[in-house]
Amino acid sequence: MKGFYTLLTVVMLLCLVPAGAAQDGGRQVITPDSANQMIELIRLGRGSTEYVAYSPDGQTIAVASTIGVWLYPAAELNTETEPPLLKTIKLVEAMAFAPDGSTLVLPAFQQKSRCQPTTTFFKLQNSREQGA
């Protein structure tokens, strides 16, 4: 019986705590009036971003968007130059780096008539040297 009263007391105390009290008081709530105060810190890729993969060697961040896969040097994310873009036939549904970070693996449907999945490999060195 003592456990029941303890539980009831805890529940009643939780009901007294305002809903916003658990939130971080240092953050400003975004409202229509404060929306013009927002600034863009960084933009990764173009189109709608679907997936992001970080290479195991820490050198590259791959951003899959509706346009293709953008390859960003991890140390230079805020660059003004366009990073290499790997154009894809269809929307990238998953991606992964090889353990050494030199290869990005993208499952892609290359044969439209049979829709047989094949794996396409992009060598990052080659794409950087060719500029895309």
N, C-alpha and C positions, 0 to 999 in steps of 0.2 A: 504494500500500500504506500510505503514511503517513496518508492520509485515512481509511482504514478503521480504523486504530488510534485515531485522534483521535475518530472517531464512537463507537467501542466504549467509549472512556474516558468520554465525555460521558454515554452511556446508563448506564454502571455508576454514575457519580456521581449521576445522577438517581434511580436505584433506592435509593440510600442516604438520600436526603432524606425525612424522615417526611411522610406525606400532609397533616398539619395545619400543617406549617411554612409553607406558602405562604398560609395564611389570615391575616386580620387578627387579631392577638392581643388587640385591645381590645374585641372583641365577645363578649358572653356567649352561649353556646349555649342555645337554648330546649329545656328538658326538661320532662317532666311535673311534676317537683319545683319548677321555676322558673316555671311557667306562671302561677301566681297573682301574680307580680310584674309581669306585663304590664299596661300601661295604654293606654287608647284615646286617641290624640292628637286625632283628628278623624274624623268620619263624613260621607261624601259620599253623599247620596241614600239611598234605602231599597231593599230588595230586593237582588238581585245586580247589581253594577255590570258593565256589558258594554263600554261605550266612554266615552272622555273626549275632549272637544274644547276647545281654548283659542282664544278669539277673537283675530283678528289685531290688533285695537285694544287688547288686553290688559285689557278691562273685564269679560269674562264667561267662566266655565268651565261648559261643558255636560256633565252626567254622565248618560249613558243607562243606565237600570236596567231591571229586569223590570217596573216599575210605569209608567215614563214617563221623560221627560227633565227633570232638575232644572237650573235656571239659577242658578248662584252668582255673585255679584259677586266678582271676583277679589281685591279688596282686603279682603273680609270673609268669608273662608272659615269662620272659627271662630264664626260668629254663632249665637245660640240660637234665632232665628226661622227658620221654614221658608222656604226660597227658593221662587220660583215653580216650579210643576210643569206641564209640558206632557204631558197624558195622551195616550198613543198606543194605536192599535187593536191593533197587534201589536208584537212585540219589535223594537226599533230595530237594524238590521243595519249601519248606517253613518250618519255625520252629518258635516256640514262647515259652516263659517261662510262667509258672503260676505266678500270682501276688506275691506270697510269694517267688518265686525263687527256690522252691524245686523240681519242675517238669518241664521237657522239653517236649513239645508236637511236634511230627513229623507226618504229614500226610503221610501215606505209603500205597502202594498197596500190600496187603498181599495175596490176592486170585488171582493168575495169570490167572486162567481160565475165571473168570468173570470180572477181573480188577475192583472189587468193592472197593472203597476207605474206609479204616478204619483208626481210629486214634490210634497210638501207644504211650504209655506213658513210659518214662524212669525215674525212680526215681534216682535223682542224688546221694543221700546218698548211695543207694545200689550199683551203678556203681563205686563209689569211694572206697567202702569197698571191692568189688570184684576185683578191679584193671582194670576193663574195662567195 
